[in-house]
Amino acid sequence: MSDAAESEAIDPEAIDPEVLELAGRVFDAARSGDASALAGYLDAGVPPNLCNDRGDTLVMLAAYHGHADAVRALLGRGAEADRPNDRGQTPLAGAVFKGEDAVIDALLDGGADPFAGQPSAFVTAQMFRRTALLERFGPR
């Protein structure tokens, strides 16, 4: 979380219940890979880097759950490919961890950096001995 976000902590009770319901639907669309719904939400003004209470962005959720089309829809509408969650993990590292090759392709095509985050996608690929990915990521 950024310093600005930390200093502006929001009391969940102060948020309009309809806004919370909408946010829940948007996060559910990311988890389920509903690329069409995500595109509609972002086109209607939902911030592309919306994140939950753990700092997981829509891209992180879509990537972790193996939804390459949803990742492409989000990246195509301005979502950051490398935005880490509160634990320093990036969507690419999550996709490497899960073995989601189509998502890895979508993220790399969208400009994801294999060396971003902690542990990075490169380090994650090393841990799981994914030599083809290590070769693809190349030396830093």
N, C-alpha and C positions, 0 to 999 in steps of 0.2 A: 504494500500500500504506500502511496506517496505521502510525503510529509504533510501536504495540504489536505489529503483525505483523512489522515490520522488526526489532524487538528480540528477537523470539521465532522467529528463523529455524530452520527444521526441516531436519535432515539427512535427505535422501530415503532414505538407507540404513536409517534408524531406523524407517521407516514399514512397517507390516505389508503384505506383498505383496497380501493380499486386499483391503485398504483401497485400495491403488493401483489394483487391477483394477476395483473398484467405481467409484472416481472416474473412471477411463477410460470406463466404460460410461455414466456420467451425462453426462460432457462429450460423448461421441459422440451420445447421445440429443438433446442441445441442438443440436449441429451438424446432425443429420439431421432435426430437427423432430418427434421422436417425443413429442408432447404427452402421450399416455397414459402412457408410461414415465416421463417427467419428473414427472407428477402423482403416480405411484406412489412414486417415489423420495422426493419431498418429503413426501408423506403418511407415509412410513415413517421420516422423521427426517433426511433429508439437508438440510443448511442451504440455505435458498433463495438466499443470496448467496455460495455456494461459488464460488471463483475459482481459475483456474490460475496457473501461475508468471509470467504476464504481467499478472495482475490482471483477466483477462477473466472476467466472471461468466457464468453460464448464460444470463441474459437477453442479454448482449452476443453470445454465440455464436449463439443462436437468431435474434436480430435480424439480425446480419450475414449469416447464411445464408438469410434471407428466410422465416422460419417464424412467421407471425403467431399461429397457434393455440398454438404452444409458448410464445411470449411471453406470451399471455393466461394460459395455465396457470401459468406461473411467477409472474407478477404477482399472480394470484389467490391464490397461496399465500405471499405476503409478500416476494417478491423486490423489490429496489429498482429502480425504473425509471431512475434517474439515476446509479447508481453507476458512476464512471469507472474505466477500467483504469489501469495504471501510466503510460500515456502521456497521461492526462487525457481520453481519448475516452469519450463516453457511447454507450449503445445507440442513442439517437435520432440522433445525429450519424452513426453507422455506417449506419443505415437510410437516412438522407438521401443519404449518399455512394453507397450501392448502388442508390438509386432504388426502394426497397422500400415502395411506398405502403401496402399492407395492414399491414405492420409499423409504419410511422409512425402509422397510425390506432390500432393496438393500444397502442402506447407512449403516445400522447397521451391515449387513453381511460384508461390506467393511471396518469396523472398526471405523465408525463415533462415536464420543463422544457426548452423549446427553447433556453434561454440558458445551460444548465449545460454544463460541460466546456470543453475547449480542443482544437481549435476547437469551438465550440458547434454545435448543429444549425442555428441561425440563420445563423451565419457560413458553414457548409458549404453551406446553401441559396443564400446570396449568391454563393459561389464558382462554383456550378454553374448560376447564373441560374434557379433554380426559383422563379419569381415567385409561383406559386400557393401554395407553402409559405410564402414570406415573408409573404404576405397573411394566411395562416392563423395563423402564429405571432404576427403583430401586433407593434407596437412594444413595447419593453421597458417 
